[in-house]
Amino acid sequence: MMGSKVMSGKLMFLYVDEGRITIHSKDSLLTHIRLGGSLYARELDQYHQLINSTPALAAYDSVKNDRYKARSKNDALTLKTKSAELSGLDSIRRAMSIGWINEHPNSPISVYIMHNVFEPLTGKLSNEEKKGLLAKITPEARNNKIAAAMEYTFNMNKIASIGKTAPDFTQNDTLGKPVSLTDFRGKYVLLDFWASWCGPCRKENLNVVKAFNKYKDRDFTVLSVSLDQPGKRYAWLKTIHEDQLTWTHVSDLKYGVMMSSNYTTSMPCLLTI
């Protein structure tokens, strides 16, 4: 935001490292951003410029906006057409992103591109494809928390895959009493990672409440794990009350420390304990 003008729907995530990062824009709406300064920022800028300046992708934003408008208007025919167009453009973006990674095995930005949810590879790669790309990146370029998180996810998928016993953990509930996942053995457990500050989580709470009320008498329950931050206990408890979340809640109030050591998803998952 600059002045009183905001460019809605525009997001940019930065890979922050030591050193100075500069951000340049041609206008106050931040529609033509260029990054500079650190090596990370310069390489991320080069990657984005490659994607954004490709002629075949010139219509990407307009097609995406047209699809959004068609969906909001329940225009099924236009939605189908624009979805097909967008799928084709996404395939090009996917291929270009993979090409960048293959051509830049020494760049830490390569693992960032694979991992960040707002980059073109989001949801477009299987774990095996991710492993293959990660193996091509040099050890120096993998020496960061992003690569470590990806490798940890691969290992956890082996441990917590379908049909295997979920890893146990223990955290305190709203009264400070320790609660373990194994305390719910014999039930169907919806393990829900959320936070009071998470807007999408708050919206999804409506559906979780409906599911809980519908199935709570059929060996089903919910265990909510909050990723709230230190000092946010009141916000956590207040949100539980406001959203009428009447099941068990736990948190270490350390902004997701538990999650990095046991689970690697911020989405609900159904477990048979």
C-alpha positions as CSV (number, residue, x, y, z in Angstrom):
1,M,0.0,0.0,0.0
2,M,1.3,3.5,-0.9
3,G,-0.7,6.6,-0.2
4,S,-4.4,5.8,-0.4
5,K,-4.3,3.4,-3.3
6,V,-4.1,-0.4,-3.1
7,M,-3.7,-2.9,-5.9
8,S,-6.1,-5.7,-4.7
9,G,-5.3,-9.3,-5.4
10,K,-1.6,-8.7,-5.7
11,L,0.7,-10.6,-3.4
12,M,4.5,-11.0,-3.3
13,F,6.5,-13.2,-1.0
14,L,10.1,-12.5,-0.5
15,Y,12.9,-14.9,0.5
16,V,14.5,-12.8,3.2
17,D,18.2,-13.4,3.8
18,E,21.1,-11.4,5.2
19,G,21.9,-8.2,3.4
20,R,19.9,-5.4,1.9
21,I,16.7,-5.9,-0.2
22,T,15.5,-3.2,-2.5
23,I,12.0,-2.9,-3.9
24,H,11.3,-0.7,-6.9
25,S,7.9,0.1,-8.5
26,K,6.9,2.3,-11.4
27,D,3.7,3.4,-9.8
28,S,2.0,3.7,-6.5
29,L,-0.1,0.6,-7.1
30,L,2.9,-1.7,-7.0
31,T,2.0,-3.3,-10.2
32,H,5.5,-3.4,-11.7
33,I,7.8,-4.4,-8.8
34,R,11.5,-5.1,-9.3
35,L,13.7,-6.6,-6.6
36,G,17.3,-5.9,-6.0
37,G,20.0,-6.0,-3.4
38,S,20.8,-9.5,-2.1
39,L,21.6,-12.4,-4.4
40,Y,18.3,-14.1,-3.3
41,A,16.3,-11.0,-4.2
42,R,18.0,-10.6,-7.6
43,E,17.5,-14.2,-8.6
44,L,13.9,-14.2,-7.5
45,D,13.4,-11.1,-9.5
46,Q,15.0,-12.7,-12.6
47,Y,12.7,-15.7,-12.2
48,H,9.6,-13.6,-11.9
49,Q,10.6,-11.4,-14.8
50,L,11.1,-14.6,-17.0
51,I,7.6,-15.8,-16.1
52,N,5.9,-12.4,-16.4
53,S,7.6,-11.4,-19.7
54,T,6.8,-14.6,-21.6
55,P,4.5,-13.7,-24.6
56,A,2.6,-17.0,-24.3
57,L,1.6,-16.0,-20.8
58,A,0.6,-12.4,-21.5
59,A,-3.1,-13.1,-21.0
60,Y,-2.6,-15.1,-17.8
61,D,-4.0,-12.5,-15.4
62,S,-6.9,-11.5,-17.6
63,V,-7.9,-15.2,-18.1
64,K,-7.7,-15.8,-14.4
65,N,-9.8,-12.7,-13.7
66,D,-12.4,-13.8,-16.3
67,R,-12.6,-17.2,-14.7
68,Y,-13.2,-15.6,-11.3
69,K,-16.0,-13.4,-12.7
70,A,-17.6,-16.3,-14.4
71,R,-17.6,-18.3,-11.2
72,S,-19.1,-15.4,-9.2
73,K,-21.8,-15.1,-11.9
74,N,-22.5,-18.8,-12.1
75,D,-21.7,-18.6,-15.8
76,A,-20.9,-22.3,-16.4
77,L,-20.0,-22.1,-20.1
78,T,-17.5,-19.2,-19.6
79,L,-16.2,-20.9,-16.5
80,K,-15.5,-24.1,-18.4
81,T,-13.8,-22.2,-21.3
82,K,-11.6,-20.0,-19.1
83,S,-10.7,-22.9,-16.8
84,A,-9.4,-24.8,-19.8
85,E,-7.5,-21.8,-21.0
86,L,-6.0,-21.3,-17.5
87,S,-5.0,-25.0,-17.3
88,G,-3.0,-24.6,-20.5
89,L,-1.3,-21.5,-19.3
90,D,-0.5,-23.1,-16.0
91,S,1.1,-26.0,-17.9
92,I,3.4,-23.5,-19.5
93,R,4.2,-21.8,-16.2
94,R,4.9,-25.2,-14.7
95,A,7.3,-26.2,-17.5
96,M,9.1,-22.9,-17.3
97,S,9.5,-23.2,-13.5
98,I,10.9,-26.7,-13.8
99,G,13.3,-25.4,-16.5
100,W,14.5,-22.6,-14.2
101,I,15.3,-25.1,-11.4
102,N,17.1,-27.4,-13.8
103,E,19.2,-24.4,-15.1
104,H,19.9,-23.0,-11.6
105,P,21.0,-25.9,-9.4
106,N,23.2,-23.5,-7.4
107,S,20.4,-21.1,-6.5
108,P,18.5,-21.3,-3.2
109,I,15.6,-19.7,-5.0
110,S,15.1,-23.0,-6.7
111,V,13.8,-24.7,-3.5
112,Y,11.8,-21.6,-2.8
113,I,10.0,-21.9,-6.2
114,M,9.2,-25.5,-5.4
115,H,7.8,-24.7,-1.9
116,N,6.1,-21.4,-1.9
117,V,2.3,-21.7,-2.3
118,F,2.0,-18.6,-4.6
119,E,4.5,-19.9,-7.2
120,P,3.4,-21.8,-10.3
121,L,4.4,-25.2,-9.0
122,T,1.9,-25.2,-6.2
123,G,-0.1,-28.4,-6.3
124,K,1.5,-29.3,-9.7
125,L,4.2,-31.7,-8.5
126,S,4.1,-35.1,-6.9
127,N,6.4,-35.9,-4.0
128,E,8.5,-38.0,-6.4
129,E,8.8,-35.1,-8.8
130,K,9.8,-32.9,-5.9
131,K,12.4,-35.4,-4.7
132,G,13.8,-35.6,-8.2
133,L,14.2,-31.8,-8.6
134,L,15.6,-31.5,-5.1
135,A,18.2,-34.1,-5.8
136,K,19.5,-31.9,-8.7
137,I,20.0,-28.9,-6.5
138,T,23.5,-28.5,-4.9
139,P,24.0,-29.1,-1.2
140,E,24.9,-25.5,-0.7
141,A,21.6,-24.4,-2.3
142,R,19.7,-26.9,-0.1
143,N,21.3,-25.5,3.0
144,N,18.2,-23.6,4.2
145,K,15.1,-24.1,6.2
146,I,12.9,-24.5,3.1
147,A,14.8,-27.5,1.8
148,A,15.0,-29.0,5.3
149,A,11.2,-28.6,5.6
150,M,10.6,-30.4,2.3
151,E,12.9,-33.3,3.2
152,Y,11.2,-33.6,6.5
153,T,7.9,-33.7,4.8
154,F,9.1,-36.6,2.6
155,N,10.2,-38.5,5.7
156,M,7.0,-37.8,7.6
157,N,4.9,-38.9,4.7
158,K,6.5,-42.3,5.1
159,I,5.6,-42.3,8.8
160,A,2.1,-40.9,8.6
161,S,0.9,-42.4,5.4
162,I,-2.5,-43.9,4.9
163,G,-3.0,-47.0,7.0
164,K,-0.2,-46.3,9.4
165,T,-0.6,-45.3,13.1
166,A,-0.4,-41.5,13.5
167,P,2.6,-40.2,15.4
168,D,1.6,-39.4,19.0
169,F,2.1,-35.9,20.6
170,T,1.1,-34.2,23.8
171,Q,0.2,-30.6,24.4
172,N,-1.8,-28.7,27.1
173,D,-5.4,-28.0,26.6
174,T,-7.2,-24.7,27.5
175,L,-7.0,-25.5,31.2
176,G,-3.3,-26.4,31.1
177,K,-4.0,-30.2,31.3
178,P,-1.7,-32.4,29.1
179,V,-3.6,-34.1,26.2
180,S,-2.2,-36.8,23.9
181,L,-3.4,-37.9,20.6
182,T,-3.5,-41.5,21.9
183,D,-6.1,-40.4,24.5
184,F,-8.6,-40.6,21.6
185,R,-7.8,-44.1,20.6
186,G,-10.9,-46.0,19.3
187,K,-12.4,-42.9,17.7
188,Y,-12.4,-41.2,14.4
189,V,-10.4,-38.0,15.0
190,L,-10.4,-34.9,12.8
191,L,-7.0,-33.4,13.6
192,D,-7.4,-29.7,12.8
193,F,-4.5,-27.3,12.7
194,W,-5.6,-23.7,12.9
195,A,-5.0,-20.3,14.5
196,S,-7.2,-17.5,15.8
197,W,-5.4,-15.1,13.3
198,C,-6.1,-17.3,10.3
199,G,-9.0,-16.0,8.3
200,P,-9.6,-19.1,6.1
201,C,-9.4,-21.2,9.3
202,R,-12.2,-19.2,10.9
203,K,-14.4,-19.7,7.8
204,E,-13.7,-23.4,7.8
205,N,-14.7,-23.6,11.4
206,L,-18.3,-23.4,10.3
207,N,-18.0,-26.7,8.4
208,V,-16.0,-28.3,11.2
209,V,-18.8,-27.4,13.7
210,K,-21.4,-28.9,11.4
211,A,-19.4,-32.1,11.0
212,F,-18.8,-32.4,14.8
213,N,-22.5,-31.9,15.6
214,K,-23.6,-34.4,13.0
215,Y,-21.2,-37.2,13.9
216,K,-20.2,-36.6,17.5
217,D,-22.4,-39.5,18.7
218,R,-20.8,-41.9,16.2
219,D,-17.3,-42.3,17.7
220,F,-16.2,-39.1,16.0
221,T,-14.5,-36.1,17.5
222,V,-12.2,-33.2,16.7
223,L,-8.8,-32.3,18.2
224,S,-7.8,-28.8,17.3
225,V,-4.2,-27.8,17.5
226,S,-3.7,-24.0,17.6
227,L,-0.7,-22.4,15.9
228,D,-1.2,-19.2,17.9
229,Q,1.8,-17.1,18.9
230,P,3.3,-16.5,22.3
231,G,1.2,-14.0,24.3
232,K,-1.9,-14.8,22.3
233,R,-3.6,-17.1,24.8
234,Y,-6.6,-14.8,25.2
235,A,-7.1,-14.4,21.5
236,W,-7.0,-18.2,21.2
237,L,-9.6,-18.8,23.9
238,K,-11.8,-15.9,22.7
239,T,-12.0,-17.3,19.2
240,I,-12.9,-20.8,20.5
241,H,-15.8,-19.2,22.4
242,E,-16.9,-17.0,19.5
243,D,-16.8,-19.8,16.9
244,Q,-18.5,-22.2,19.3
245,L,-15.8,-24.9,19.0
246,T,-17.0,-27.3,21.7
247,W,-14.4,-30.0,21.4
248,T,-10.8,-30.4,22.8
249,H,-8.3,-27.8,22.0
250,V,-4.5,-27.8,22.6
251,S,-1.6,-25.5,21.8
252,D,2.0,-24.8,22.9
253,L,1.4,-21.2,21.9
254,K,4.7,-21.2,20.1
255,Y,3.5,-20.4,16.6
256,G,3.6,-24.0,15.3
257,V,6.7,-25.4,16.9
258,M,4.9,-28.7,17.5
259,M,3.8,-28.8,13.9
260,S,7.3,-28.7,12.6
261,S,8.3,-31.6,14.7
262,N,5.3,-34.0,14.2
263,Y,3.0,-32.9,11.4
264,T,3.6,-30.9,8.2
265,T,0.1,-29.9,7.2
266,S,-2.1,-26.9,8.0
267,M,-5.2,-28.7,6.7
268,P,-7.5,-31.0,8.7
269,C,-6.8,-34.7,8.4
270,L,-9.0,-37.6,9.5
271,L,-7.3,-40.2,11.6
272,T,-8.4,-43.6,12.9
273,I,-6.8,-43.9,16.3
